[in-house]
């Protein structure tokens, strides 16, 4: 009777042939997906460089931070996202509260000051902007500058302050004020500002532009908008003024976290975050985006006030995600 069982030699030869064939087939490319709340112009060039440097194909879905966070929350365990990059830390906090972010290694977290990362280690800051009071240097002597944003309700500033209540960074500033001052005092400040004739603008850049032409004396803005004007006109008559310890000098952080659903792609996801925290990437944030690098070893450009000299409110930046509560307060105060 013929035997249909292979001999040991035949089995070994077949196994080796199969192994050789498997080794000869090209392996599937490593691939990760990023949901980005940062605009493509701000983060896209760095992700392209990371893709080349790391040998990992990076797929990116762009939108605003709230949209991307909501998409991940709705997709849950079925999300395609391995990394979430947010323009605002509050969106990262929203995912952290739903246990959708995994703890990052200490060697990643410790590259950044504890103020600019999750207290639980669930996300890390990549770059920063500061809230600031910009002022027209020809109209406001330094000795008259307000000590805090609370002083902006004084009669001497009536009709002279610009703000952008519909802007996301202004709303983050109001959220920070709610955390430090409470809702009642924040609402009272908003109403007092409105009564004092605060002038509405659609966003930060028009406020800085209005300051330059003397339409207003002071403006509540993010720091980096001014550099767009001074780059082309070094004599542009606007400068920064930083308050101390209140929401007026809040540091706004863009950051990243790895999704718990990344699974076997977690190592590649971490390598991308490490790349974004590398010195060349941090220098890119400073030079190309006019942002603050957050890694200790990279200094801000020479014409910036160092982060070490800025005194922002001591709050958990993950808690800046209560946009709904802030919008209700802004509407109740009649400024939206």
BELNOR-V630442 format. One record per pair of residues at least 24 apart in sequence whose ideal C-beta (glycine too) atoms are under 6 Angstrom apart, sorted by the first residue. I is the first residue (numbers start at 1). GAP is how many residues later the second one is. D is the distance in Angstrom with one decimal. If there is no record, write none. Layout:
I,GAP,D / I,GAP,D
//
This chain:
29,28,5.2 / 30,26,4.8 / 30,238,5.5 / 31,26,4.3 / 32,26,6.0 / 32,50,4.4 / 32,233,5.1 / 32,236,5.1 / 32,237,5.5 / 33,26,4.5 / 33,47,4.8 / 33,48,5.6 / 33,49,5.4 / 34,26,4.8 / 34,49,4.6 / 35,26,5.1 / 35,33,4.3 / 35,46,4.2 / 35,49,5.3 / 36,24,5.5 / 36,26,5.2 / 36,49,4.5 / 37,27,5.7 / 37,28,3.0 / 37,31,4.7 / 37,49,4.4 / 37,50,4.6 / 37,54,5.9 / 38,47,5.5 / 38,49,5.1 / 38,216,5.9 / 42,247,5.7 / 46,235,5.4 / 46,238,5.8 / 50,222,5.3 / 50,225,4.3 / 54,217,5.3 / 56,212,4.9 / 65,26,3.9 / 69,25,5.2 / 69,26,5.9 / 77,184,5.9 / 79,182,5.7 / 81,178,5.3 / 82,177,5.7 / 82,180,4.1 / 82,183,4.9 / 82,187,4.5 / 83,173,5.8 / 83,175,5.9 / 83,186,5.0 / 84,173,5.5 / 85,171,4.7 / 86,169,6.0 / 87,167,5.3 / 88,84,5.9 / 89,164,4.8 / 89,166,5.6 / 89,228,4.0 / 89,231,5.7 / 90,230,3.6 / 90,231,3.0 / 92,31,4.2 / 92,163,5.5 / 92,165,5.5 / 93,225,3.1 / 93,228,4.5 / 94,227,4.5 / 96,26,4.4 / 96,222,6.0 / 100,159,6.0 / 100,160,5.8 / 101,156,4.1 / 102,156,5.1 / 102,158,4.9 / 111,166,5.1 / 111,184,5.0 / 112,182,4.8 / 116,137,5.1 / 116,178,5.2 / 118,200,5.7 / 119,197,5.8 / 122,135,5.7 / 123,132,4.8 / 123,134,3.7 / 124,131,5.7 / 125,128,4.1 / 125,130,4.5 / 125,169,4.7 / 126,128,5.3 / 126,129,5.5 / 126,130,5.8 / 126,150,5.3 / 127,127,5.2 / 127,158,4.0 / 127,164,4.1 / 128,123,5.1 / 128,125,5.1 / 128,164,4.0 / 128,166,5.7 / 129,93,4.7 / 129,94,5.9 / 129,95,5.6 / 129,123,4.8 / 129,162,5.8 / 130,93,4.6 / 130,121,5.3 / 131,42,5.1 / 131,117,6.0 / 131,119,4.4 / 132,91,4.7 / 132,108,4.8 / 132,110,5.9 / 133,85,5.6 / 133,108,4.6 / 134,77,5.7 / 134,85,4.7 / 134,87,5.3 / 134,104,5.4 / 135,83,5.1 / 135,106,5.5 / 136,75,5.0 / 136,78,5.9 / 136,81,5.5 / 136,101,5.7 / 136,102,6.0 / 137,100,4.9 / 137,102,5.2 / 138,99,4.9 / 139,78,4.9 / 140,77,5.2 / 145,96,4.8 / 148,95,5.0 / 148,98,5.0 / 149,97,5.8 / 149,99,4.0 / 153,39,3.9 / 153,40,5.9 / 153,43,5.2 / 158,38,5.1 / 158,39,5.0 / 159,38,3.7 / 160,56,5.6 / 160,57,4.0 / 161,37,4.9 / 161,57,4.8 / 162,37,5.0 / 162,39,5.4 / 162,45,4.2 / 162,48,5.7 / 162,54,4.4 / 162,57,4.1 / 163,35,5.2 / 163,57,4.7 / 164,37,5.0 / 164,39,5.4 / 165,165,5.8 / 165,170,4.6 / 165,171,5.5 / 167,36,5.1 / 169,53,5.2 / 171,155,5.2 / 172,80,5.9 / 172,148,5.3 / 173,74,5.2 / 173,77,5.6 / 174,152,5.1 / 175,145,5.0 / 175,147,5.9 / 175,151,4.7 / 176,71,4.1 / 176,74,4.7 / 176,137,5.9 / 177,70,4.2 / 179,136,5.0 / 180,133,4.8 / 187,142,5.5 / 187,146,5.1 / 190,143,3.7 / 190,145,5.4 / 191,142,5.0 / 194,141,5.4 / 211,27,4.8 / 212,24,5.5 / 212,26,5.5 / 224,66,3.9 / 227,63,4.6 / 242,68,5.9 / 244,67,4.6 / 245,66,5.1 / 247,66,5.8 / 249,61,5.7 / 249,63,5.2 / 250,62,5.3 / 251,61,4.6 / 253,64,5.6
//
